[in-house]
Amino acid sequence: MAAKDSARLEPTDLVLALGHEIGNLLAATRLHAHLIDAEMTEAELSAVSVTIGELSSRMGSLLAQIRPLLSPATGAAPHVDPLEVLDGVRCGVEESCDARVAVDLDSAAGLPLAAIDPEPLHHILLTSVYQALEESAPTGRVAVSAVAQADSIVFRVDGESEFEADAGGALRGRTLLQAVADAILWRRGGQIAAHSLGSGNRVELTVPAARPTHA
C-alpha cells in the first residue's frame, strides 16, 4: 500500500500528532524509570535500562523530523552515498537491537549517489526500523538494504510481521510515521510506500539519484 498523499496534510497537524506520539513514548520512559529500585537484580536493571535507551532513541528520531517537516527543501539537494546512509543506520540503532537488525552494506556498494539531505533520511529510516522491531517483538528481525531503480535509490526496511489494519485513519503509530515521512520525502522528490510480503512487510523509501555530472 502506498502512503497517503500527506502533502495535503498541514505540517502543523503532523507536528501536533508527533508531539502526542513523543508524549506517549516519554510517559513509557518515565514508567520504566519508576520501576528502578535497589532490590532489582542486575538482569532486571539491565532490561529496564535497555528499554529506556530504545525509547529515548525513538523519541530523538521523531523530534529530528520536525525541522525538515516544517522547512521546505530549498536549493540543490546535497549528494550522499547510499553506503554511508546504511552505515549510519547500522551505527544509529541502539546496541541492544543489534542482534535483531541486519543492515546489508554490500547492497549499497557501487550504487549512484542519492540526491537528498541525509539527516532527515537517516531519522526516517531509524524510525521505520524501530517501528518494525516493535511490531515483530520480541524476537522478530528487521533487514535494511538499498537498491537502484531507474533514476532513484530505494532504501528498504523489511520486517517479519504483517501490517495491522489501519486504525480508522488515526494519526498514530505506523500511520503517523508514514504520513510524516511522506510529507518530508515528497518535498524532496521522494516517496514512501509499504507492501505486504506474505511472510512479512516491506517499507520502501524512494529518493532521487544524483544526476551524473559531465566535464
Salt bridges, closest charged atoms under 4 A:
ASP5 OD2 - ARG8 NE 2.99
ASP87 OD1 - ARG90 NH2 2.57
GLU119 OE1 - ARG67 NH2 3.53
GLU134 OE1 - ARG58 NH2 2.73
GLU135 OE1 - ARG174 NH2 2.65
ASP158 OD1 - ARG202 NE 2.73
ASP166 OD2 - LYS4 NZ 3.73
GLU204 OE2 - ARG156 NE 3.15
GLU204 OE1 - HIS195 NE2 3.32
